[in-house]
Amino acid sequence: MARVVLVTGVSRDIGSRFTRLLAADPAVDRVLGADVVPPRDDLGGAEFVRVDLRSPVVSRVLAREEVDTVAHLNVIAAPQHAGGRATMKEINVIGTMQLLAACQRLPSVRKVVVKSSTAVYGASPDDPAMFTEDMEPRGARSGFAKDAVEVEGYVRGFARRRPDVIVTTLRFANVIGPRVRTPITRYFTLPVIPTVLGFDARLQFTHEDDLLEALRLAVVSDRPGTFNVAGSGVLMLSQAIRRMGRPSLPVPAFAAATLGQAFRAFRLADFTPEQLDFLTYGRGVDTTRMREELGFKPSYTTPEAFETFAAAHEPGVLNAERVRSAEQRVAEFLGVREDLNGVRQRHG
């Protein structure tokens, strides 16, 4: 049973929602929400602690409050949320180092849960059909993916130095839902969605509610290890764009990077090199360990998670309902044609 849980990154929506969820859980005695600025949303029965994870002060907070469980959610995916790429890297990497160093010194700490990302696997034309947790990261060249790889390296080092501590790392596929705001959700709400000509990426998503529940499960139960977390199934990029009811703009691969720079300059979307790779090649992860060892089954499949996001936004010029209706009519027509062909062959 978790007595005192410290949750980092509570100034953002997911962090504050998770903190409220934990505070209402009878399996948790007390919850502290930590960040450099107060959250915009209420933390429910949790207490807010102002602390910068990059500062040694975090060690004093853990000791004073006798924290036994740490849920580390403060790994930022978008530079604009941190005030630039340099600050983002400091928060992600230096902040994690300081937090783990503090945990290492305190005997009261018995569990650490880390929110990571399937971005650690990168995205490239040489990727396997499905990444398993035992596979080494292959394409984390820069940005958030590179930070996530470094963070996980420090977490593994901490686990070796403190084998008595239960360490759980959850690698989430892209999180989506009606409330979440990320670079990928900004991309799908563009009036015209650029794609890389000749490619149709395979996508997996985790619904925002499933992310919260997976984190809660890791905190209130003992599930050491690293786990991919994603809704079952995949969604092709072209299918996702049709469901948003928006037109796509295929761009040659050689021009994609230049277009991405222009979108970043005008703050239209966060087309980093890693994001472009993902939208070109996609990524698939195996979730067997999530179901069998973590004991978690998402409530939403990948297509269902995306549907909740699409339903929460105004349809584009191509109404998503009309697109689905047209797809169904075509499928029914093809089914009739196949039946007729079968009849002809039998009586031919």
N, C-alpha and C positions, 0 to 999 in steps of 0.2 A: 504493500500500500504506500502511495506517495503521500508524504506528510506535508512538505513545503516544496512547491514547484516554482522555479523561476522561468518565465517565458521571455525571450528576447525579441525585439522587433515589434513591439505592440503599438507603435504609432501608425502602422499601416493596417489596412482593413483586415487582412487574414490574421495578423497577429492579435488584434483586439478581439476579433470574433472567437479565436481559439482560446484566448484567455477567459472570456466570458463562459465558454463551454466548459472549461476545466473547473472554473469557480463554482459551477452549478453541479458538478459531479460529486456524488457522495463518497467516491473512492479517494478523493483528494481533500486534505484538511485545509490547506491554505495556498493561495496563488499570488505570486508577485509578478507584475508586468514591468519589464525594464526597457528603457529607451532613452535617447538624448532629449527628446521632446515629448510632451504629454500627448496621448492619443486624442483624436477628435471624437471618438466614440466612447461611450461609457464602458467600463471594464466589469460591470456587474459587481460581484462580491470580491473581486480581486483588488489588490493594492498596487498603486503605481510607484515605481522607484526610478528616479532620474539618474541614469548612469551611462557613461560612454564606455563601451566595451573595449575601446582602444586604450583606456586608462587603467592603471593598476588598482583604481578604486573598486573595480568590480570584485576583487578578491575580498575586500573588507565587507562588501554587501553580502556576499555568499556566507562569510563567516558569521556576521552579525545576525543574519536571519536564519542561520542553521539550515540552509537549503540542502535537500537530499536528492532532488531531481532537477535537471536543467533541460529545457526544451529550447533549442537554438534555432530560431526562425529568421534571424537577422542576416541572411545572405541575400543581397539585393541583386535583382536581375537587370535593372535598367539604370543607366548612368544618370538620367535626368532626375530620378528619385533620390539620388545621393549628392547631387550638385556637381556632377562630372565624373569622368572615368577614373581619375586619380583618387578622388575621395571614395568612390565606390570600392576600389581595390583595397584601400586602407580599412574600410569598414568590414569588408568580407574576409580578408586574409589576416590583417593585424588584429582586428576585433576578435576573430575566432581564436587566434594564437593566445591572446591575453585571457580569454574566457577559459580555455582549456588548461592554461597554466594555473589559473586560480582553482579550477576543479581538481587538478592534480595534487595541489597542496593540502586540500581539505578532506579529512577522513569522513566527514559527514556526507559527502557526495557519493551516491550509490548508483545513479543512473543518469545517462546523457542521451538525449534524443536529438538528432540533427535533421533538419529539413534540407535535402539536397535536390538534385535534378537529374533527369536522364540526359540533360545536355552534356554531362561529363563524357558521354560516348562520342560526341561530335556527330557529324553527318558527312558522308563522302560516298563516292561511287563504289568503293571497295567494302562497304559495310555488309555484315551478315544480315540474313533475313530478320533475325531477332537477336538482340543483345541479351546475354545473361549477366547476372551480377559478377560472375567470376572473370569476365572479359575485361582486358585492360582498356582504358580510354584510348581512342584512336585519333580523334580529330579536334581536340580542344585547343585551338590555336591562339585564341585571344578572348578578351571580354569576360562575360559572366561564366562561360563554360570553363575557361582556364582557371578562374577564381574557384569554381566549384571543385575542380580537380585538386587544387592546392588545399582547400578546406578539408576535403576528404582525406588527403594525405596526413594532415595534422591530427585528424580524428583517429586514424589508424595508429599513429604514433602514440597518442594518448591511451588508446585501448591496450597497447603493449605495455606501457608503463604502469597502468592501473588495471591489471587483469581482474581485480575485484569489482570493478564498475561495469554495470550492464550498459553497453553502447549500441544504440540502434540508429542506423542511417537509412532514411527513406528517400529514394530517388523518384521523384514525381515526374510523370509526363506533363506536358504543358497543361496548366490549370485553366479551366474555363468554366463559365457559368453566367448567370444573369447579373452578378454584382462585381465580379473580378475585373480589374483593369491591368492589362499587361501589354508588352509590345505585340504579342500575337493577336490580342483582341483588337488593338488599334488597327492592325493590318486588315483584319476582316471587316472593319467598319468603314474602310475607305470607300468613296463613291465609285471608284474604278480600281479594281484590285490587280496590281501587276504580278505576272508570273514569269518564270523562266521558260522560254520557248523550247518545246521538245521534252519537257519534264513534267511529271505529275506525282508530286511527293506523297508518300504514305504518312498519315498523321495518326497519332494517338493522343488522347486527352484524359485528364483526371478532372472530374467535376469538383467544384470548390467544396461542396458538402462532404464528398468522399475524402478529400485532403484533410479536412478537419477531423473526421472520424478516424482516419488512419493514424494521425498524430495522437489523438486521444487514446486509442488502443495501445500505442507504443508507450505512452506515459503510465497508464494504469495497470499494464501487464508487463511481464518480463519476456521480451522478445529480442534477444541480442542478434546482431547481424546486419547485413545490408540487403535492402529489398527494393526492387522496381515496383512502382505503384502506378497503375493505369487502368482505365476502363477497358473491358474486353472489346475485341474487334479493332478495325482500322477504318479511317475515312480518307479517301483520296482528296487531294487539294481541290481538284476540279469539282468534286461533289460538295465540298464545304462551301465553295464560292457560289454554286448554284443554290444551295440552301439559304445563303444570305441574300439571294435575289439581286446580286450585283454583277455587272459585266466584268470580264477579265481583260487584261491587256498583256498579251505575250510579248516579252522582251528578249532579244537575243542574249545568250549567256555573256558575251563579251561586253555588253552594255549594262548588265545588271548592276555591277559595282558602282558605276557612275550614277545610275538612277538612284541607287541606295544612298549615296552621298548627298544627292539633291534632296531626297525626302528627309534625311536627317537635318540638313541645313535649314529647311523650311518647317521643321518640327511636325511633319505630317505622319511619320512612322519611324521606328527605330530599326532601320535596315543595317545592322552591323554585319560584318563578314560572316559571323557564325549563324546569324539569322538567315542570311541569303543561302548559305549551305543547307540549312534545315529545310527551307522552302523549295530548294532544288531537289535534294535527294531524300528528304524525309528521314524517319527513324522508327524502328520497331523494337520493342523490348519484351522479353519473356516475363510473365508474371506468375509462373508456377510457384516460386518460393513465397510470393506474397500470399497466395491462397493456402498453401500447405504448411508453411512455417510461421508466418506472421498471423495466420488465421483471419485474414481480412478479405472480404468479398465486396467490391464496390457496388453501390446501389445503381449506378449509371454505367451503361456501356459507353464506348467512345462516341458513336453516333448520337446516343441519347443525351450525353453531356453537351455535345455541340448544339443539339436542338434547343436546349434550355437557353443557351446563349443567343441563338438566332431569334428565338421567340421574344426575347427581351429588347430587341432592337428593331427600329423601323425598317421594313423591307426596302431593298433598293428598287431600281427601275424595273428589274425583272422580279416580280413577286414570287417569293419562294414557294407559296402554296400552288401557284399556277405552274411553276416548274415541276413540282412533284406530281401534280395532276397530269401534266403532259407526259412525264416519264411513265406513269402508270398506264395511260392510254396506249403508249407505244408498246409497252411490255405486253398488254392484253392483246393488241393487234398482232404482235409477233407470235404470241401463243396460239391465236386462231390460225395464222398462216402455217405454223408447225403442224397443227391438227389436220388442216386441209391437205398438206403435203403427205402426211402419214396415210390419210384416206386414199389419196391418189396412188401412192406406192402399193397399198394393199390390193387395190382394184385395177392397177395398171396391168 
